[in-house]
Amino acid sequence: MAAGLTADDQGKMANTLLKLIEELVTELRADKTLSFVLRLDSSLDDDLGLDSLARVELISRIEQHFNVSLPQRDFAEAESPRDLLRSIINAQGHKKTFPASQVIERAVGRVGELPHHAATLVEVLEWHLQHNPERLHVNILGDDNDVQGLTYRQLWQGAQQVAAGLQQSGIQSGETVAIMLPTGRDYFFSFFGILLTGAVPVPIYPPVRRSQLEDHLHRHGGILNNCVATLLITMPEAKVVARLLKSQVLSLREVVTVDDLRAVSAAYVRPSISPDDIAFLQYTSGSTGNPKGVVLTHSNLLANIRAMGKAVAATPDDIFVSWLPLYHDMGLIGAWLGSMYFAMLLVVMSPLSFLSRPERWLWAIHQYRGSLSASPNFGFEFCLLRLEDEAIAGLDLSSWRLAFNGAEPVSADSINGFIHRFQEFGFKAEAMMPVYGLAESSVGLAFPPLNRKPVIDRIKRDEFSQNGLAMPAEPADKNALNFVACGHALPGHHIRIVDIDGKELPERQQGGLLFRGPSTTSGYYRNPQATQSLFAGDWLDSGDLAYIAEGDVFITGRTKDLIIRAGRNVYPPEVEEAVGNLDGIRKGCVVAFAARDRHYSTERLVILAETRMTDQKTQQALKSQIREISSDLIGLPPDEVIIAPPHTVLKTSSGKVRRSACRELYEQNQLGQAPRSFWLQVTRTAAKSALPRCLWRVDCCMNSSGVSMQFMYGHCFWY
C-alpha cells in the first residue's frame, strides 16, 4: 500500500477514476451509455476503444483532477484502469509542474570554426572531440523534469563502447545493423557506434500497441530482410518481439541490447571510412511487400546539412528543441546530425512526451531559449487543439526564430491559426517556415528566405482542377484553393516542374517535381526496379505534384494519390482535411482514394472516415454531411462513403495516412477487421516464421553435410 494512503483512500480514488473514464467514454459515444459494467480490469483498448488521442484526453483529466504528473510511459503502456490507478497512487506527492524559466549554460568555451573539411560524420564527431570535447551536445528530457546531458566526449566514449562490442560480435564494414530503440542515450550511442565500425545503421521504430504487433512485425520483417540485417539492437522489454523478428529474418545473427554490447571487454579498432560509404538507410513509408531503403552516403548527408545550415544561417549559438523521432529523417538528420555539425545544443524529448503533453515542447523552447525547432503540420495543429490557456500561461516564445513545418502537407489554416494563437506569447509570423523535403534528397530540398511571413497562394479552383493552371483568385472567391509556398531549392540543388513527357513547364502550371543535387540518393537499397523508376535521366522524380510561382515551389499533392474523375483532378488532402473538421469525425483519420470501377474503366472516389459514433442514424447523417461537403468543395459527390470505427485508417510510422494500403484493404473487402489478440498474433507470427527458418536450416545442413531433409525437418522447430 502506498505510504499515507489507506485502503479506503485507494477505494475512493478507484471510484473517482472509473467515473472519469466513464464520463469520457460516454462523451465519445453517440448513445451516451456503456453496454457493460466498467471495472478496474476493463481493457482500455478492447472494451473502451480508447486510441492515442482519447488517452491524451484521459491522462489530462486524471492529472488535473488528482493534481499529479503521470510518467509518460503510462500513456502508452497502461492496459486497464487498474494500471492507471497504480500510477496515480505512485505519483502522489509529485505535483504537476513546469520547469522554471532559466537559460542553461549552453557551451563550455567558444567555437571558433566548424568542421567544414570533415568528409564523414565520424570525422565531424572526431573534430568536435578534438576542439569541443566538454561542450554540451544533447540534453535529453525525461519524466519529472529529469534531464540527461551528453557532451561530445561522452558521445564518443559511449559510441566507442558499442562499436567495440559490435566488432567483437563479428560485425564487418558495410554490413547492416538495425536499431529499434526509443529516444535516449542508448540510441545516440548505438547509431554512432555502428558508424564507427563502418557498418550501416538502419533505424526502425519500436511497437507502440500490442494490438498492432502482427502488422508491426510484418512491416519490419520486410525491411530487415531487404537490408539483410545481421544484428538488431533493441531494449530488453522488446526481447519477445525481437525474437519473432529474428525468426523471420534469415540473415539476423543476434538480437542484443546496448548493455550486452557494453559488457564486452574488447578494444575498438577504427576502420577506414569513406565519404562514399553508406551512412544509413532511411526506409520510406509505404508498401511492405517492396520496401524502399533510401541509400544515403556520408557525402550526401553532409552536403544536405551544410546547405540547410546556409539557408537558415545556423550558428553554434542556436539551440534546437525537438520531439521528433530519431528513426525519421527529419528528427535524425535535421535535428540531431544538423545540431552536431553546427555545434548547437540539441534539447530532445520523446515523441510520446509531446503527444501526452504537447505543452512540454513549447515550455522546453521557453526554458532553454530554443531558436530552432521543427514539426510536421500535425504538431502545430495538435497544439492548437489540445492546449488550454492555463497550460501555457507565462509562456515566452520570443527566442524561437525558425519553426520548420514539413514532412507532410502544410495547411494554411494550421499555420495561420498557430501564428494567431501564439503571437501573444512572443511567436513571430516570420518564424513560421514551411519547408519541403524528402528522404531521397536526404531530408531538405526547398526552404523559403529568412525573415519572411508564410506565403499563401489563393488560386481558382475550376481552372486548376480542370487544366492544372494555378491562376490567382479574386479576394471574394470563397471557393478558392489555398497552397503554401515552400521556398526555393537549397544552395547547390535544383528543382523543375515537368509534364508527363518530361518537358519543363512554365510558371503556374502544375506538373511533376524533379530534382537533383549533391544530397540526392543513388537509389534504393537492393531494389533495382524502384531505383530505375526513381530516375528521369540525371534528375530524380519526387512523385509529388507542384507548380512554381515567382520562384516559390507550391506542393499540391502526390502523383499516385491524384484522383481523376469526370475530367477533374481531385486532391485527397483537401477533401480529407475538410471532412476531418466535421463534428463526429476523427480529425486526421480520414482518407480519400480512387478505386477502379469493376464495370467501367473509370475511377471511383471513395472516402473512408473514422468515428466513435455507433448509432446508425448518426452515421447516416455523417455520410450525408460528407457527400455534401465533397460536392461543395470539389463539385463532385463521392461514389462511396465508408464510416468506420477507430483504428481503421492505416498510417505510417510518421503519422501519414497510407492511401494505397487503405485502397488495397477496400478492394479486398477487409476494411475494419478487428485486430487479433496479442497472444494469437504472437502464435500466428511464430508459426509463419518458423517454416522459413526451418527450411533455411535444412538448406544449410544439406549443403554442408548432406543430412537428410526428413531428419532435419522433424527437428527444426527445436531451434
C-alpha positions in Angstrom: 0.0 0.0 0.0 1.3 3.4 -0.9 2.6 5.5 2.1 -0.1 7.7 3.6 -2.9 6.0 1.7 -5.4 3.7 3.4 -7.4 1.0 1.7 -10.4 3.3 2.0 -8.5 6.2 0.3 -7.5 3.9 -2.5 -11.1 2.7 -2.9 -12.3 6.3 -3.2 -9.6 7.0 -5.8 -10.6 3.9 -7.8 -14.3 5.0 -7.9 -13.3 8.5 -8.9 -11.0 7.2 -11.7 -13.8 4.9 -13.0 -16.2 7.9 -13.0 -13.7 10.0 -15.0 -13.2 7.2 -17.5 -17.0 6.6 -17.9 -17.6 10.3 -18.4 -15.0 10.5 -21.2 -16.2 7.3 -22.9 -19.8 8.4 -22.9 -18.9 11.8 -24.3 -17.2 9.9 -27.2 -20.2 7.7 -27.9 -23.4 8.7 -29.7 -25.8 6.8 -27.4 -24.1 8.2 -24.3 -24.3 4.8 -22.5 -22.0 1.9 -21.8 -23.2 -1.6 -22.7 -21.2 -3.2 -19.8 -20.2 -2.5 -16.3 -16.9 -0.6 -16.2 -14.4 -2.3 -13.9 -10.8 -1.8 -12.9 -9.7 -4.6 -15.1 -11.7 -3.5 -18.2 -9.4 -3.2 -21.3 -8.7 0.4 -22.4 -8.3 -0.8 -25.9 -10.7 -3.7 -26.4 -13.6 -2.8 -24.1 -13.4 1.0 -24.2 -11.8 1.7 -27.6 -9.5 4.4 -26.3 -7.0 5.3 -29.0 -4.0 7.6 -28.6 -5.8 10.8 -28.8 -8.5 9.6 -26.3 -5.7 8.5 -24.0 -4.3 12.0 -24.2 -7.6 13.5 -23.0 -8.0 10.9 -20.3 -4.5 11.4 -18.9 -5.0 15.2 -19.0 -8.3 14.8 -16.9 -6.6 12.4 -14.5 -3.7 14.8 -13.9 -5.9 17.8 -13.5 -8.3 16.0 -11.1 -5.7 14.3 -8.9 -3.1 17.1 -9.3 -0.3 14.7 -10.2 2.1 14.2 -13.1 2.0 10.7 -14.6 5.1 9.1 -16.2 4.8 9.3 -20.0 5.3 5.6 -20.3 1.9 5.1 -18.7 0.3 6.9 -21.6 1.0 4.0 -24.0 1.6 1.0 -21.7 -1.5 1.2 -19.4 -3.9 -1.6 -20.4 -6.6 -1.1 -17.8 -8.0 1.4 -15.2 -6.1 -0.7 -12.6 -2.8 0.2 -14.3 -3.8 3.9 -14.2 -4.8 3.7 -10.6 -1.4 2.2 -9.7 0.3 5.1 -11.5 -1.9 7.7 -9.7 -1.0 6.2 -6.3 2.7 6.1 -7.1 2.6 9.6 -8.3 1.1 11.1 -5.1 3.3 13.9 -4.0 4.7 14.5 -7.5 2.7 17.6 -8.4 2.2 18.7 -12.0 4.7 21.4 -12.6 6.6 23.0 -15.4 10.3 23.9 -15.4 11.3 27.4 -14.2 12.3 29.9 -16.8 16.1 29.7 -16.9 18.7 29.5 -19.5 21.2 26.7 -19.1 24.9 27.1 -19.8 24.9 26.3 -23.4 28.5 25.6 -24.1 31.9 25.4 -22.5 34.1 27.7 -24.5 33.6 29.3 -27.8 33.5 27.6 -31.2 35.9 29.4 -33.5 35.2 27.4 -36.6 33.2 24.4 -37.8 34.2 21.0 -39.3 34.0 22.3 -42.9 36.7 19.9 -44.0 35.2 16.8 -42.5 34.3 14.3 -45.2 32.3 11.8 -43.0 30.0 12.0 -40.0 32.7 10.2 -38.0 35.2 12.9 -38.9 32.7 15.5 -37.7 32.5 13.8 -34.2 36.2 13.4 -34.2 36.6 17.1 -34.9 34.4 18.1 -32.0 36.2 15.6 -29.8 39.4 17.5 -30.6 38.1 21.0 -30.4 35.0 20.9 -28.1 35.1 17.7 -26.1 33.3 19.1 -23.0 30.8 21.2 -24.9 27.2 20.1 -24.1 25.8 18.4 -27.2 22.5 17.0 -26.2 20.0 17.4 -23.3 17.5 14.6 -23.1 14.3 15.5 -21.3 12.6 12.7 -19.5 9.8 12.3 -16.9 9.5 14.6 -13.8 11.9 17.1 -15.4 14.7 14.5 -15.4 17.5 15.8 -17.7 20.4 13.8 -19.0 23.2 15.7 -20.6 25.6 14.4 -23.2 28.9 16.1 -24.2 30.8 15.3 -27.4 33.3 13.3 -25.3 30.6 11.3 -23.7 29.0 10.6 -27.1 32.4 9.4 -28.4 33.1 7.2 -25.4 29.6 5.6 -25.4 29.7 5.0 -29.2 33.2 3.6 -28.9 32.0 1.0 -26.3 29.1 0.0 -28.6 31.5 -0.2 -31.6 33.9 -2.5 -29.7 31.0 -4.8 -28.8 29.8 -4.9 -32.4 33.3 -5.7 -33.7 33.6 -8.4 -31.1 30.3 -9.9 -32.3 31.8 -10.1 -35.8 30.2 -7.0 -37.5 32.1 -6.0 -40.5 32.3 -2.8 -42.5 29.4 -2.5 -44.9 27.1 -4.8 -43.0 23.7 -3.5 -41.8 22.7 -3.2 -38.2 19.1 -2.3 -37.2 18.3 0.0 -34.3 14.9 -0.4 -32.6 15.2 1.9 -29.6 13.3 4.9 -28.1 14.8 8.3 -27.8 17.6 8.2 -25.2 21.4 8.0 -24.7 21.5 4.4 -25.9 20.1 5.5 -29.3 22.8 8.1 -29.8 25.5 5.6 -28.7 24.1 2.9 -31.0 23.8 5.0 -34.1 27.3 6.4 -33.9 28.7 3.1 -32.6 27.6 1.4 -35.8 29.1 4.2 -37.9 32.4 3.8 -36.0 32.6 0.2 -37.2 32.0 1.2 -40.8 28.7 -0.7 -40.7 25.3 0.8 -41.8 22.6 1.8 -39.3 19.0 1.0 -40.2 16.6 2.9 -37.9 13.3 1.2 -37.3 10.5 2.2 -34.9 9.6 0.1 -31.9 6.0 -1.2 -31.4 3.5 1.0 -29.6 0.5 -1.2 -29.1 0.1 -4.9 -28.7 -2.9 -4.8 -31.0 -0.6 -3.7 -33.8 2.0 -6.4 -33.3 1.3 -8.5 -36.3 1.4 -5.6 -38.7 4.4 -4.2 -37.0 6.4 -7.4 -37.4 5.2 -7.8 -41.0 6.4 -4.3 -41.9 9.8 -4.7 -40.1 10.3 -8.2 -41.4 10.2 -6.9 -44.9 12.6 -4.1 -44.1 15.1 -6.3 -42.3 15.1 -8.9 -45.0 15.5 -6.2 -47.7 18.6 -4.7 -45.9 19.9 -8.1 -44.9 20.3 -7.0 -41.3 22.9 -9.0 -39.4 22.2 -7.7 -36.0 19.4 -5.8 -34.2 20.0 -3.5 -31.2 16.9 -3.1 -29.1 15.7 -2.6 -25.5 15.3 -5.5 -23.0 11.5 -5.1 -23.0 11.3 -5.8 -26.7 13.0 -9.2 -26.5 9.8 -11.2 -27.3 9.1 -9.1 -30.3 12.7 -9.2 -31.3 12.9 -13.0 -31.2 10.0 -13.1 -33.6 11.7 -10.7 -35.9 14.8 -12.9 -35.7 12.8 -15.9 -36.8 11.5 -14.0 -39.8 14.9 -12.6 -40.9 17.3 -15.3 -42.0 20.3 -13.0 -42.1 19.8 -11.9 -38.5 22.5 -13.4 -36.3 21.9 -11.7 -33.0 19.4 -9.6 -31.1 21.2 -7.6 -28.4 20.8 -4.6 -26.1 23.3 -1.8 -25.6 24.2 -3.3 -22.2 25.1 -6.5 -23.9 27.5 -4.7 -26.2 29.0 -2.6 -23.4 29.7 -5.8 -21.4 32.3 -6.9 -23.9 35.8 -6.2 -22.9 37.4 -5.5 -26.3 39.4 -2.6 -27.8 37.8 -0.6 -30.6 39.7 -0.7 -33.9 38.9 2.2 -36.3 38.4 1.0 -39.8 38.8 3.1 -43.0 35.6 5.1 -43.6 35.0 6.8 -46.9 32.7 9.8 -47.9 31.0 7.5 -50.4 30.3 4.8 -47.8 26.6 4.4 -46.9 25.9 6.4 -43.7 22.5 4.9 -43.1 19.4 3.5 -44.8 16.2 5.5 -44.5 13.2 3.3 -45.2 10.3 5.3 -46.7 6.7 4.9 -45.8 4.5 2.7 -48.0 4.1 -0.8 -49.1 5.6 -3.6 -47.0 5.8 -6.0 -49.9 8.5 -4.0 -51.7 10.4 -2.0 -49.0 12.3 1.1 -50.3 15.5 1.8 -48.3 17.0 5.1 -49.4 20.7 4.9 -49.7 22.4 8.0 -48.1 26.2 8.3 -48.0 28.2 10.5 -45.6 28.8 12.8 -48.6 25.0 13.1 -49.2 24.2 13.9 -45.6 27.0 16.5 -45.1 26.0 18.2 -48.3 22.4 18.5 -47.1 23.3 19.6 -43.6 25.6 22.3 -44.9 23.1 23.5 -47.5 20.3 23.7 -44.9 22.6 25.4 -42.4 23.4 28.1 -45.0 19.8 28.6 -45.9 18.8 29.2 -42.2 22.1 30.9 -41.1 22.7 28.3 -38.4 25.4 29.0 -35.8 26.7 27.4 -32.6 24.6 29.9 -30.7 21.4 28.3 -31.9 19.5 25.9 -29.7 17.4 23.2 -31.4 14.4 21.8 -29.4 12.9 18.6 -30.8 10.3 16.0 -30.1 10.7 14.3 -33.5 11.5 10.6 -33.5 15.1 9.7 -34.2 14.1 6.9 -36.7 12.7 9.5 -39.0 14.9 11.7 -41.3 13.6 15.0 -40.0 14.5 14.1 -36.4 17.7 12.2 -37.2 19.3 14.5 -39.8 17.5 17.8 -39.4 17.5 17.9 -35.6 20.3 15.7 -34.3 23.0 15.5 -37.0 22.5 19.1 -38.1 22.9 20.2 -34.4 26.0 18.2 -34.1 27.7 19.6 -37.2 27.0 23.2 -36.2 27.8 22.6 -32.5 24.3 23.6 -31.4 22.8 22.4 -28.2 20.0 19.8 -29.0 17.3 19.6 -26.4 15.3 16.5 -27.2 12.3 14.7 -25.8 10.5 11.6 -27.0 7.5 11.8 -29.3 5.4 10.2 -26.6 6.3 13.1 -24.3 5.0 15.6 -26.8 1.9 13.5 -27.6 1.0 13.1 -24.0 1.6 16.8 -23.1 2.2 19.0 -26.1 2.9 22.0 -23.8 6.2 20.3 -23.0 7.5 21.1 -26.4 6.7 24.8 -26.1 7.9 25.0 -22.4 11.2 23.4 -23.5 11.6 26.2 -26.1 10.8 28.7 -23.3 13.1 27.2 -20.7 16.2 26.6 -23.0 15.6 29.7 -25.2 15.3 27.5 -28.2 15.8 29.3 -31.5 15.1 26.4 -33.9 12.5 23.7 -33.9 10.6 21.6 -36.3 7.4 19.6 -36.7 5.1 18.1 -39.2 2.0 20.2 -39.7 0.2 17.9 -37.3 2.3 19.1 -34.4 1.3 22.7 -34.8 -2.3 21.8 -35.2 -2.1 19.5 -32.2 -1.0 22.4 -30.0 -4.0 24.4 -31.3 -6.4 21.7 -30.4 -5.0 20.4 -27.1 -3.5 23.4 -25.2 -5.7 25.2 -22.8 -4.8 28.8 -21.7 -3.8 27.7 -18.2 -1.2 25.2 -19.6 0.7 28.0 -21.4 0.2 30.9 -19.0 3.5 32.8 -18.8 5.0 31.1 -21.9 7.7 33.1 -23.8 8.4 32.0 -27.4 10.3 35.1 -28.4 13.5 33.2 -28.8 12.0 30.9 -31.5 13.4 32.3 -34.7 12.6 29.5 -37.1 9.7 26.9 -36.8 10.2 24.4 -39.6 6.9 22.9 -40.9 7.4 20.0 -43.2 7.3 16.2 -43.7 3.6 16.3 -44.7 1.3 18.7 -46.5 1.3 22.2 -44.9 -2.1 23.6 -44.1 -2.7 27.3 -44.5 -5.3 27.2 -41.7 -2.9 25.4 -39.3 -0.1 27.9 -39.8 -2.3 30.9 -39.6 -4.0 29.5 -36.5 -0.7 28.8 -34.8 0.6 32.3 -35.5 -2.6 33.9 -34.3 -2.8 31.9 -31.1 0.8 32.2 -30.1 1.7 35.7 -31.2 0.8 37.0 -27.7 3.4 34.7 -26.3 6.1 36.2 -28.5 5.9 33.9 -31.5 6.7 35.9 -34.7 4.9 35.2 -38.0 8.3 35.4 -39.7 9.4 32.4 -37.6 7.0 30.0 -39.3 8.9 28.4 -42.1 7.1 25.9 -44.4 9.7 23.7 -46.0 9.8 20.8 -48.5 12.0 17.8 -48.5 12.1 14.0 -48.9 14.3 11.1 -47.9 15.6 10.8 -51.5 17.2 14.2 -51.0 18.5 13.3 -47.5 15.8 15.4 -45.8 15.7 19.0 -47.1 15.2 20.3 -50.6 13.4 23.7 -50.6 13.4 26.4 -47.9 11.9 29.9 -48.1 14.0 33.0 -47.5 14.7 34.2 -43.9 12.5 36.9 -42.2 9.5 36.3 -44.5 6.0 35.6 -43.4 4.4 32.5 -44.9 3.2 33.0 -48.4 -0.2 31.5 -49.2 -1.4 31.4 -52.9 -5.1 31.5 -53.4 -6.0 30.2 -56.9 -9.1 29.5 -59.0 -10.4 26.0 -58.2 -12.1 25.2 -61.5 -9.1 26.4 -63.6 -6.7 24.3 -61.5 -8.8 21.1 -61.3 -9.6 21.1 -65.0 -6.4 22.4 -66.6 -3.7 22.4 -63.9 -3.3 26.2 -64.1 -2.7 28.0 -60.8 -4.4 31.3 -61.6 -4.8 33.8 -58.8 -8.3 34.0 -57.4 -10.2 37.2 -56.5 -10.3 38.1 -52.8 -14.0 37.5 -52.7 -13.7 34.0 -54.2 -14.8 31.7 -51.3 -14.2 28.6 -53.4 -10.5 29.3 -54.0 -7.8 26.7 -53.3 -5.0 27.6 -50.9 -1.4 26.4 -51.3 1.5 27.3 -49.1 4.9 28.3 -50.5 7.8 26.2 -49.6 10.5 28.5 -50.9 13.2 27.6 -53.5 15.8 24.9 -53.9 18.6 24.8 -51.4 22.1 26.1 -52.5 23.6 23.7 -55.0 20.3 21.9 -55.6 17.8 22.3 -58.5 14.1 21.8 -59.0 12.0 21.8 -62.1 8.3 21.0 -63.0 7.6 18.8 -66.0 4.7 17.3 -67.9 4.1 13.6 -68.4 6.6 13.6 -71.3 9.3 15.2 -69.2 9.0 18.7 -70.8 9.7 21.5 -68.5 6.5 23.6 -67.8 6.1 27.3 -67.4 5.3 29.1 -64.1 1.9 28.4 -62.6 1.4 25.1 -64.5 1.1 22.0 -62.4 3.3 19.0 -63.2 5.7 16.5 -61.7 8.5 17.8 -59.5 12.0 16.6 -60.4 15.2 17.5 -58.5 18.9 16.9 -58.4 21.9 18.0 -56.2 24.7 16.7 -54.0 22.2 15.5 -51.3 20.4 13.1 -53.6 20.4 9.3 -53.2 21.9 6.9 -55.7 18.8 4.8 -55.4 17.0 2.3 -53.2 19.0 -0.5 -51.4 18.7 -3.9 -53.2 15.7 -2.6 -55.2 16.7 -2.1 -58.8 13.2 -1.8 -60.1 12.3 1.0 -57.7 15.6 2.7 -58.4 15.0 2.6 -62.1 11.6 4.3 -61.7 13.1 7.0 -59.5 15.4 8.4 -62.1 14.5 10.5 -65.2 17.9 10.9 -66.8 20.1 12.6 -64.2 17.0 14.0 -62.4 15.1 12.2 -59.7 11.3 12.0 -59.7 9.9 13.1 -56.3 6.5 11.6 -57.0 5.0 14.9 -56.0 2.8 17.3 -58.0 3.7 21.0 -57.8 3.9 24.4 -59.5 6.3 27.3 -59.3 5.2 30.9 -59.0 7.6 33.8 -58.6 10.4 31.4 -57.7 8.4 29.6 -54.9 7.6 25.9 -55.0 4.0 25.0 -54.2 3.4 21.3 -53.4 -0.1 20.3 -54.5 -0.2 16.5 -53.9 1.2 13.1 -54.7 1.2 11.8 -58.3 0.0 8.4 -57.3 -2.7 9.8 -55.0 -4.2 12.1 -57.6 -7.8 11.1 -58.4 -9.1 11.9 -61.9 -12.9 11.8 -62.0 -15.2 13.3 -64.7 -12.3 15.1 -66.2 -11.4 16.8 -62.9 -8.4 16.4 -60.7 -9.3 15.6 -57.1 -6.7 16.2 -54.4 -7.2 13.9 -51.4 -5.5 16.1 -48.7 -8.0 18.9 -49.3 -11.0 16.5 -49.1 -9.6 14.7 -46.0 -9.0 18.0 -44.1 -12.5 19.3 -44.8 -14.2 16.0 -43.8 -11.9 15.8 -40.7 -13.3 19.1 -39.5 -16.9 17.7 -39.2 -18.2 17.1 -35.7 -18.2 13.4 -35.0 -15.4 12.6 -37.5 -11.9 11.9 -36.1 -9.6 14.5 -37.3 -6.6 13.1 -39.1 -8.3 9.8 -39.5 -9.9 10.4 -43.0 -8.6 9.0 -46.2 -9.8 9.6 -49.8 -8.7 7.3 -52.6 -9.5 6.1 -56.0 -10.7 2.6 -56.6 -11.1 1.0 -60.0 -14.8 0.6 -61.1 -15.4 -3.1 -61.8 -17.7 -2.5 -64.8 -16.2 0.7 -66.3 -12.7 1.9 -67.0 -13.1 4.8 -64.6 -12.1 5.6 -61.0 -14.5 5.7 -58.1 -14.0 8.3 -55.4 -14.1 6.6 -52.0 -14.0 8.5 -48.7 -13.2 6.5 -45.6 -13.7 8.3 -42.3 -13.4 7.2 -38.7 -15.9 7.9 -36.0 -16.6 6.8 -32.4 -20.3 7.2 -33.1 -22.1 3.8 -33.2 -25.7 4.9 -33.7 -26.8 4.1 -37.2 -28.8 7.3 -37.6 -25.8 9.4 -36.6 -23.6 7.5 -39.0 -26.1 8.1 -41.9 -26.2 11.8 -41.0 -22.4 11.9 -41.2 -22.4 10.2 -44.6 -24.8 12.9 -45.9 -22.6 15.7 -44.5 -19.5 14.1 -46.1 -21.3 13.9 -49.5 -22.5 17.5 -49.1 -19.1 18.9 -48.2 -17.4 16.9 -51.0 -19.9 18.3 -53.5 -19.4 21.9 -52.3 -15.6 21.5 -52.2 -14.8 19.8 -55.5 -18.1 19.9 -57.3 -18.5 16.1 -57.1 -20.1 13.8 -54.7 -18.1 10.7 -53.6 -19.1 7.4 -55.2 -18.9 5.7 -51.8 -18.6 6.9 -48.2 -17.5 4.5 -45.5 -18.0 5.3 -41.9 -15.6 3.1 -39.8 -14.6 2.7 -36.2 -11.2 3.9 -34.8 -8.0 2.3 -35.9 -9.4 1.5 -39.4 -7.4 4.1 -41.4 -3.8 2.8 -41.8 -1.0 5.2 -41.1 2.8 5.2 -41.5 5.2 5.5 -38.5 5.3 9.2 -39.0 1.5 9.6 -38.9 0.7 9.9 -42.6 -2.3 8.2 -44.0 -1.5 5.2 -46.2 -3.9 5.7 -49.0 -2.6 2.9 -51.2 -2.8 0.4 -48.3 -6.3 1.5 -47.4 -7.4 1.1 -51.1 -5.9 -2.4 -51.1 -7.9 -3.3 -48.0 -11.0 -1.8 -49.5 -10.6 -3.8 -52.7 -10.1 -7.0 -50.7 -13.1 -6.2 -48.6 -11.0 -6.2 -45.4 -11.6 -2.7 -44.1 -12.4 -2.5 -40.4 -11.5 -6.1 -39.4 -10.8 -6.1 -35.7 -7.1 -6.7 -34.6 -6.4 -10.2 -33.3 -5.4 -10.7 -29.6 -1.8 -10.2 -28.6 -1.0 -13.9 -28.0 -2.9 -15.0 -31.1 -0.8 -12.6 -33.1 2.4 -14.0 -31.4 1.4 -17.6 -32.1 0.4 -16.8 -35.7 3.6 -14.9 -36.4 5.8 -17.5 -34.8 4.1 -20.3 -36.8 4.5 -18.3 -40.0 8.2 -17.5 -39.3 9.2 -21.0 -38.2 8.9 -22.6 -41.6 11.3 -20.2 -43.4 13.8 -20.6 -40.5 13.3 -24.3 -40.6 13.8 -24.6 -44.4 16.8 -22.3 -44.2 18.4 -24.7 -41.6 17.6 -27.6 -43.9 19.3 -25.9 -46.8 22.4 -25.1 -44.7 22.7 -28.6 -43.3 22.0 -30.2 -46.7 24.8 -28.1 -48.3 27.3 -28.7 -45.5 26.9 -32.4 -44.7 24.2 -33.9 -46.8 22.0 -34.7 -43.8 18.6 -35.9 -45.0 15.8 -33.3 -45.2 13.4 -35.7 -43.5 15.5 -35.8 -40.4 16.2 -32.1 -40.2 12.5 -31.2 -40.9 11.5 -33.3 -37.9 13.7 -31.4 -35.6 13.6 -27.8 -37.0 11.1 -26.5 -34.5 13.5 -27.0 -31.7 15.8 -24.2 -32.9 
